Every structure is written in structure tokens, then in C-alpha cells.
Amino acid sequence: MFPGMGPPLPLWTTCSVPHHPHVCPCRTGASALGSFLCPSSGPAPTAPCPSCAEGSRAGCSTAAAILLYQPHHLGNMAFAGKYEFEGDENYDDFVKKIGLASDKIEMGRNCKIVTEVVQNGNDFTWTQHFPGGRTTTNTFTIGKEADMETMGGKKFKATVKMEDGKIVADFPNYHHTAEICGGKLVEISAASGVVYKRTSKRIA
């Protein structure tokens, strides 16, 4: 989806106030360097705007941050790491809705799954380690069709997308998103109005 990321670009200063992940508040409108919203929708600045450079804007620090420009806010390897199952919501209703076999339902209940994510730009290797040694691995590139496998072992093809910092994929009978929230991996799957949420804590 996002070929040719190009070399790292020097961007803007960091700010302590909540705002768009990649944008200093002084970058949300016209500045001395021109109008700018974000790397995916406009030209990237080559230096902080004068307000930030002088530290005169409330909430901005004078320490410049150098961020890797990755389209659609992939961030600096935001997903990479190892995460252990911490808790879930609506497991039984969801797995019944998607028709998961009863033996797999019991196997997955409160299962201490360890999810390992290797990220290299737009390229991901997403591995789930189950107790007993079984693993499931999906390898994909954002925006490109890939061979995938469901939690029940069904093979299919899908194009994984990145939307607002979330990994998004349509599985055969459910819609799945994954994001990093508060340092935890939060995965949400929805099928015919039934929403399943799984949270995993970072362990590496």
C-alpha cells in the first residue's frame, strides 16, 4: 500500500499536550513554512516552525524530535514486541457466532497466548504461541494481499490495512483490528454485532 517510504526526514519538536501523534500543535495550520497537516496528506517540514524553535508556544518543548516518516502513521516500530494474554471480553458469544469447533473453544478459553510481533516498516510477522507448543504465524505487508490463517486454523487471503494507527483486516466471518493502547496490545474482533476484545500485556 505504501511503497517507497524514502529516507528519514527531520520533523518537528515534541509537545506535551495531546494532539495528532505526529504533529506539533503549531503544525496544524498555516505557519512560516506553509500549511501542513500530516506526512500522509501534505509535504513534510524540514525543520520545526519558528514558534517551536524558540519554545514560545505553550505546551511545546525546545528539544527537537527526529521521527521516521512512515505513511499512515506506522510509527517507530509501534507494534514490535512480545505480548502475553491478560484478559478478554465476550469470548463465548463470539466464538459461537463464528462457528468455532467446541474443542477449539475450550482450548482457547483463558488461554495464555503469547503474541510475538516482528515489524519492519510495512512488513509484519505476527505469531501466536499457544501452551503446548502450537504456533500460528501470519506474515503480511500492509496494503498487499497475503495468505492468512484464522484462530480456528482456516486458510484465506486478505489485504491488511493500517487505519489511524490500527491494523485492520477482514477475516472470512469477522472484522479484526489491533492497536497498541497504553503499552498493551488490544485486539477487537466483530461478527454480526458480537464484539470480542482481547488485551495482552507487553513482556518483551
C-alpha angles and dihedrals in degrees: 000000000000109000122178104025090182128205124322114279126212106243137175141309122279119253131206096214122086112266144131106323095245103029133083110219090246087061097060094086142018115320138169087279094050138262114325136172109163140324093265095053106034147008117305115241119241095215141009115282116258093260093058094039089057094040089232098129116089112249096020124110125214093232109103118225122213110208129180110246108233119167119252093014103288086159127199100323089306096174100041113117145068122283132189124210111263105169146323143207131220095005099150096045092048100047091047090050092054092045100245113178115258094242091054091046091059092042091055099044110116087340114173093232115179113210117203119194124192112188128186107174105292094351119095138183108193114189129180117200115203127197109269095040102281115140136187120200129190118187117192146152120225109258096012128101113252140179108257140180129216125226086261094055098257115147120224143146124253142163110229116211136194114227123174092336094312127115107231129193137164111223120195094271106008143043115237133197132178129191141161110246121174090345092305130109109242118191124186125189123186128193124173093331096317112116124199120194125193124185124195128187122225114253100168 
